[in-house]
Amino acid sequence: MNGVRDVKSDTTDLIERLKSCEPMFWRNSLAENVSIALEHAELRFNDVLDAEKRWKRFAPLIKKIFKEPSDGIIESTLVPADRFKDYLEERYGVTISGRLFLKCDNRLGISGSIKARGGLYEVFKHAETLLIMNGLLTTTDDYSKIADSECRRFLSQYSVAVASTGNLGLSVGTAAAALGFKTTVHMSVDAKKWKKDLLRKRGAVVIEYSSDYSGAIEQGRIQASSDPKTHFVDDESSADLFLGYSVAALRIQRQISAMTGDDWRRIFVYLPCGVGGAPGGITFGLKHVYGDRVASFFAEPTHAPCFLLGLVSGNFDQISTRDLGIDGRTIADGLAVTRPSGLVCRMMEKLVDGAYTIEDSELLPLLSALKDYCNEKIEPSAAAALIGPVHSAREGLCNDNDLHVAWLTGGSMIPEGIFMELYNKGKAIH
C-alpha cells in the first residue's frame, strides 16, 4: 500500500505503472453526471425492472429445485462491520469517516458467490425463452413447473456452455444441469480443483485448459458455435448476465433504507472486478437508484488489471494485459482474467467513479482479519473489496455522514481445509 498514488489523467504514466504491477488508485476523469451518462447507455432502467420481475417468476422454481433460499429469492445480507473498520484504520494508519458495511454475497446459496446473480439468471431466462416459444410455459404460470418431467425432458435436447475461472462456471453449470440441460464448463488453468470436482458431482462436463481464461472462452465459443442447440453464456458480452447482477441494486436499496434510513450523504461501493460483468451490472443498477449519491470503485489484482487497462487506454476489449507483458497470475482466481468485457467497458466508461489495484500479499491478511473480526469466510478475490475504504480515506473523499459497502463476492463453499490454509498464510503475513 505504501506509495500508492492517484493518477487521474496521465494515461502514459498509469499504463507504465500497470506494467510494473504496482498498486494504485485511479479516479475516472471521464465520469459524468449520472443522468447524462445513463442517457447514452445501451441498456435502460426498464431492463433492470424487467429483470427483477423475471427473478420473481423464477422464485418458485429456485425454491423447488434447490430447496434454498426458503422464499426462492437469491439475495444476501448487509451487515455492519465496525470492528473491521477499526482494524483497517489501525493497520493502514488512516481515519475512515462514515460507517462500513459488508454485502455478503459470499453467503449466497447454490454457488456461494455473486455469480449466482448473473449465472442463474441467464440460464433460467434461456430456459424460459425456449419453453415459451414451444408452448410449454406462459409468464403467468407457476414457474416451478419447469422442474417437472415434461419441461426437463424438453430442455434435455439443448445444451448450455460457459467458460470460467471458477465461480461463474459453478453457477451456470449448477443451474443448467439442474434444469436438465446438457452442460459443459470450459475452465481455465486458474480454476480451483474443488470447484471442478463440485461441478462434475452436480452433473456438468468440465473441460480443463492449460491456458488462461481468454483461451478457455475462445475454445468454448468455437465449440458452441458448431451446435445450434447450444447456448453459450459469454461473460465478455452478455447483457443477460449484466442485468441479472443489476437487480442487486434494488435489493440493497431496501436493505440500506431499513438499516440507516436516508440519513447519509453518499455511499461508496467497492467491487472486485474480473471481466467486469458483476461489478458493472451492480453499478449500473446503483446509479439508476441513487444517482450521484453513489460512488462505485472496481478492485483488481496488480497482476490482472484488465478492466482498468481497458478503460484508461480507451481500447476496452481490444487490449489485453498480455499485450503489456502482465502475466495475469494471481491468488484471486476469480479475478484472473486478461481481457475485459467490451460491453461493460462501454457501459462503465462514464459511470464508474474509479478503480484500484491490490497486491496478492495484501489479500490474505485481509481474508484472515475478516474471519477474526466478523466471522466471514471469503475467498481471496472477495478480499480485494476490503481495502476500498482505506483509499477513500486517503483521498479525502468521505465524511462522517457517508456509508461504505465492501461487496464480498464469494467464499462460503471453499472446503474448510483449503480455507484454513489461506487463513493461516494470512495470519503469518500479519
MOBEL-V429474 format. One record per residue. N is the residue number from 1. RES is the residue in one letter. OMEGA is omega in degrees with one decimal (* if undefined). Layout:
# MOBEL-V429474
N:RES:OMEGA
N:RES:OMEGA
This chain:
# MOBEL-V429474
1:M:-178.2
2:N:177.2
3:G:177.9
4:V:178.4
5:R:-177.1
6:D:174.2
7:V:-171.3
8:K:-171.9
9:S:-177.6
10:D:-174.4
11:T:-178.9
12:T:179.4
13:D:-178.4
14:L:-178.9
15:I:176.6
16:E:179.2
17:R:173.7
18:L:179.2
19:K:-179.0
20:S:176.5
21:C:175.7
22:E:-178.6
23:P:-178.9
24:M:175.5
25:F:-176.2
26:W:173.6
27:R:-172.9
28:N:-179.4
29:S:179.5
30:L:-177.7
31:A:-176.9
32:E:166.6
33:N:-171.5
34:V:-178.0
35:S:178.2
36:I:-178.0
37:A:-177.7
38:L:178.3
39:E:-174.7
40:H:-178.0
41:A:-179.9
42:E:178.5
43:L:-175.6
44:R:179.6
45:F:176.5
46:N:176.6
47:D:176.9
48:V:179.9
49:L:176.5
50:D:177.9
51:A:178.2
52:E:177.5
53:K:-180.0
54:R:176.3
55:W:179.7
56:K:176.7
57:R:-179.0
58:F:-170.9
59:A:179.0
60:P:177.9
61:L:179.5
62:I:179.9
63:K:-176.0
64:K:-172.7
65:I:-177.6
66:F:179.2
67:K:177.4
68:E:-10.7
69:P:-172.1
70:S:179.4
71:D:178.9
72:G:-179.4
73:I:178.9
74:I:-179.4
75:E:-179.1
76:S:-179.4
77:T:172.5
78:L:-174.1
79:V:175.7
80:P:-178.0
81:A:-176.4
82:D:-178.7
83:R:179.0
84:F:175.2
85:K:176.6
86:D:178.0
87:Y:179.7
88:L:-179.2
89:E:-178.7
90:E:-176.2
91:R:-173.0
92:Y:174.3
93:G:-179.9
94:V:169.9
95:T:-177.6
96:I:179.6
97:S:-180.0
98:G:-177.4
99:R:178.8
100:L:175.8
101:F:174.8
102:L:173.1
103:K:-162.2
104:C:173.5
105:D:172.7
106:N:-179.2
107:R:-177.2
108:L:179.2
109:G:174.4
110:I:179.6
111:S:174.2
112:G:-179.2
113:S:177.5
114:I:-176.6
115:K:174.1
116:A:-178.8
117:R:-177.7
118:G:-175.2
119:G:178.4
120:L:-177.8
121:Y:-177.4
122:E:179.9
123:V:-179.1
124:F:177.6
125:K:177.7
126:H:177.4
127:A:178.2
128:E:-178.5
129:T:-179.7
130:L:-177.0
131:L:178.0
132:I:-180.0
133:M:-176.6
134:N:172.2
135:G:-178.9
136:L:-176.2
137:L:168.5
138:T:-176.9
139:T:177.6
140:T:178.6
141:D:166.6
142:D:-171.9
143:Y:175.1
144:S:179.5
145:K:178.6
146:I:179.2
147:A:179.9
148:D:-171.9
149:S:-177.8
150:E:-179.1
151:C:179.7
152:R:178.7
153:R:178.7
154:F:-177.5
155:L:-179.1
156:S:174.2
157:Q:-172.6
158:Y:-179.5
159:S:172.9
160:V:178.4
161:A:179.7
162:V:171.1
163:A:-172.3
164:S:166.6
165:T:177.9
166:G:-168.9
167:N:177.0
168:L:177.5
169:G:179.6
170:L:-179.6
171:S:-179.1
172:V:-178.5
173:G:179.4
174:T:-177.8
175:A:-176.9
176:A:179.5
177:A:-179.5
178:A:179.8
179:L:178.8
180:G:176.9
181:F:163.6
182:K:-167.2
183:T:178.6
184:T:177.9
185:V:178.0
186:H:-171.7
187:M:-177.5
188:S:-178.8
189:V:-177.4
190:D:-174.8
191:A:-178.6
192:K:-177.6
193:K:-176.4
194:W:177.4
195:K:177.5
196:K:179.1
197:D:-179.4
198:L:177.5
199:L:179.0
200:R:178.7
201:K:-178.6
202:R:171.6
203:G:179.9
204:A:170.5
205:V:-178.8
206:V:175.6
207:I:-176.0
208:E:-179.5
209:Y:175.4
210:S:-179.6
211:S:176.5
212:D:-175.5
213:Y:-178.9
214:S:177.8
215:G:-179.8
216:A:-177.7
217:I:177.6
218:E:178.8
219:Q:177.7
220:G:178.0
221:R:-178.0
222:I:-178.7
223:Q:-178.3
224:A:-176.5
225:S:-179.1
226:S:-177.5
227:D:-178.1
228:P:179.2
229:K:177.9
230:T:174.5
231:H:179.2
232:F:177.8
233:V:-171.4
234:D:-175.3
235:D:-177.1
236:E:-176.3
237:S:-172.0
238:S:173.8
239:A:-179.9
240:D:174.6
241:L:-178.4
242:F:-177.6
243:L:175.2
244:G:176.8
245:Y:-171.0
246:S:-177.3
247:V:177.7
248:A:-179.6
249:A:179.4
250:L:-178.2
251:R:-178.0
252:I:175.6
253:Q:179.1
254:R:179.6
255:Q:179.5
256:I:179.0
257:S:-179.3
258:A:-174.7
259:M:-173.9
260:T:-173.3
261:G:178.7
262:D:-174.8
263:D:178.8
264:W:-178.1
265:R:-174.9
266:R:175.4
267:I:174.3
268:F:-176.4
269:V:-176.2
270:Y:-169.5
271:L:173.2
272:P:-171.5
273:C:170.0
274:G:175.6
275:V:173.3
276:G:-174.2
277:G:-177.7
278:A:179.2
279:P:178.9
280:G:178.8
281:G:179.3
282:I:178.4
283:T:177.9
284:F:177.9
285:G:-178.8
286:L:179.7
287:K:175.1
288:H:-176.0
289:V:-171.8
290:Y:-179.1
291:G:-177.1
292:D:177.9
293:R:177.0
294:V:175.0
295:A:-175.4
296:S:179.6
297:F:179.4
298:F:-177.5
299:A:-178.8
300:E:174.1
301:P:179.4
302:T:-178.9
303:H:177.4
304:A:-176.7
305:P:-169.2
306:C:-177.3
307:F:177.5
308:L:177.8
309:L:179.9
310:G:-178.8
311:L:-172.6
312:V:177.6
313:S:-175.3
314:G:-178.2
315:N:175.2
316:F:-176.8
317:D:178.7
318:Q:176.8
319:I:179.6
320:S:174.8
321:T:176.5
322:R:179.6
323:D:179.2
324:L:-178.5
325:G:178.3
326:I:-166.7
327:D:179.8
328:G:-178.8
329:R:-178.5
330:T:174.9
331:I:178.2
332:A:-170.9
333:D:179.5
334:G:-179.3
335:L:-174.1
336:A:179.2
337:V:-173.4
338:T:-178.4
339:R:-177.7
340:P:173.2
341:S:176.4
342:G:178.5
343:L:-175.4
344:V:175.7
345:C:179.2
346:R:-178.6
347:M:-173.4
348:M:-173.3
349:E:-177.8
350:K:-179.6
351:L:-177.3
352:V:-175.2
353:D:179.1
354:G:-179.6
355:A:174.2
356:Y:176.2
357:T:-175.4
358:I:179.8
359:E:177.5
360:D:-178.1
361:S:176.3
362:E:-171.8
363:L:-174.6
364:L:173.9
365:P:177.6
366:L:176.9
367:L:-179.0
368:S:-178.4
369:A:179.3
370:L:175.8
371:K:-178.5
372:D:-172.3
373:Y:-174.6
374:C:-178.5
375:N:176.6
376:E:178.3
377:K:-177.7
378:I:173.7
379:E:-177.2
380:P:179.3
381:S:-178.2
382:A:-178.3
383:A:180.0
384:A:-179.3
385:A:-166.2
386:L:-177.4
387:I:-179.0
388:G:179.9
389:P:177.4
390:V:177.5
391:H:-179.5
392:S:178.0
393:A:-178.6
394:R:-179.9
395:E:179.7
396:G:-175.3
397:L:-169.4
398:C:173.4
399:N:-170.9
400:D:-178.9
401:N:-177.6
402:D:174.5
403:L:174.3
404:H:178.1
405:V:173.6
406:A:-173.9
407:W:-179.5
408:L:-165.8
409:T:178.7
410:G:173.3
411:G:-171.0
412:S:-176.8
413:M:176.2
414:I:176.1
415:P:-171.4
416:E:-179.5
417:G:178.7
418:I:179.1
419:F:-178.1
420:M:173.8
421:E:178.6
422:L:-179.4
423:Y:-177.4
424:N:175.9
425:K:178.0
426:G:178.7
427:K:-179.8
428:A:178.8
429:I:177.4
430:H:*
